[in-house]
Amino acid sequence: MSIVVENITKTYGTQKALDSISFKIDAGEIVGFLGPNGAGKSTMMKILTTYIAQTEGVALVNGHNVATTPLLVKQSVGYLPEHNPLYLEMYVKEYIGFNADIHKVSKNRTLELIELVGLTPEAHKKIGELSKGYRQRVGLAVALLHDPEVLILDEPTTGLDPNQLVDVRNLIKKIGKTKTVLFSTHIMQEVEAVCDRVIIINKGKLVADKKINELKGDTAQRIQVEFDLRVEEQLLKQIPKLTKATNSHDNTWQLTFTTSEDMRPAIFDFAQQNGLKLLQSQRINDDLESLFRSLTT
């Protein structure tokens, strides 16, 4: 396991920023870490990178305990915080070289990373002259300098335009081929395009941990309907391709179909044929955005 989190709790006075969170991340996984503002994402990432200490629980990164062996954790983790700290007056190549000296890595490594993250055309510019997208690339280059096994990225795509966003997305996918990546974002499309798995927290609690292919692989269609009169389940079985009918309350049913074809016209026809009025007919989406909204609102 690259990351093991067991019952991590973090309190500030009487407020719990994290409440007994547990999860594990295997080597080579790219995991999206989601949650609304204030959910505790940045707090968890700061604990995993030893910037702050947990109140309770145990966290291991590459087998190293973040509380008892913080130096070993730092040596094996690359971290890009939400607010990327850069010396704006330094040149790109100079700044990455400066960090390379701190990590005691060769100049060849500096040149290799400049090329890897697509900074070659900007290498002789001052960081203050760069766009937000290129500044994020500088931060990624520095996070990768010491060739860490785990990369932790806090909101790496915030403020990027669509083209920059695609570039950084592709870069994360490329990095994820050889490293474990945990990154937080508010952009659901990024998670679906890049990640193997998603972890969602809300108000300091873990509320979901799912593989992306589980979300994408579900071809079932769910439609919530409300009739003007009570309907028996046996009668609903007349609707084509219906696999399950669940009575939510009164005359409201959740109908499940084994097809991606929109079945609302078939439900309308069923209502007409049986002398019923259809008061409501609404598809229930099971994509990541729908899951996120249902768990955090």
C-alpha positions, 0 to 999 in steps of 0.5 A: 500500500502506498497510503494507509489512513486509519481513523484519522481525526483532526480537531481545532478546538471543539471543531472536527475538521476530520472525523475518524477517516480511513482509506487505503491507496495501492501503488500506481493508483490515481485517486481523486479526492473530492468534497465541498469547500471546508470538507477537510480535503486540504487538512488530510493532505497536509497530514499526509505530507507532515505539514500538520499533525493529526489529533488521533489515528495513524497514517502511513505513506510508503510504509512510513508513519507521518507522525514518527518518521516525517523525514522519511515521508517527505523524502518519498512524497511530492506535494503541490499545495493549493496555493503554489509557493513560487519565487516570482522574481526567479527564472524558471530554470533557475528556480527548478535548479535551486530546488534541485540543489536542495534535494541534491539531484543532478542538473540533468534531472532539472532539464529532464523535468523541464521537458517532461512538464512542457516548460522548455519554451518558458525555461528562460522566463521569470516565473512572474511572467508565466500564466497560471497554467505554466506556474502549475507546471513549475510546481509539478516539476519541483514536486517531482524533482526527487522522484517521489513514489507518491504525488499529492496534488491539492487543487492542481487545476484551479484557475486554468483555462480549458486548454491549460486544463487539458494539458495538466490533465494529460500530464497527471495521467502520464505521471500516474503511469509510474507513481501513486497520485492523490489529487483534489479538485472540484472539476468532476470531468477531471476525475472521470477522465484521469482517475482510477478511483474517487474518495468523497468526504463531507463535513470531515467524514468519508461518504464514498469510496468507489472505482470510476469504472463502477460509476461508468459501468452501470448501464442501468437507467433509473426513473422516478415517476409519480402517478395520480392513483395507486399502482400495484407492482404487478401492473408496472411489469407491463412496462418494457425492459423494466427490471425493478420497481421500488415504491418510494412513498404513496404513488411515487415509484423508482423504476429501473431499466436495463437499457440506456434508451430513454424509457420515459415515453414507454412509461407515458404510454403505460399510464395512458393505456391504464387510465393513469395520469403521470404527475412526475417523470424524472431520470436519476443520474448515477454519474459522478456529479450526481453522486457527489451532489447526493452525498454532499447536499 
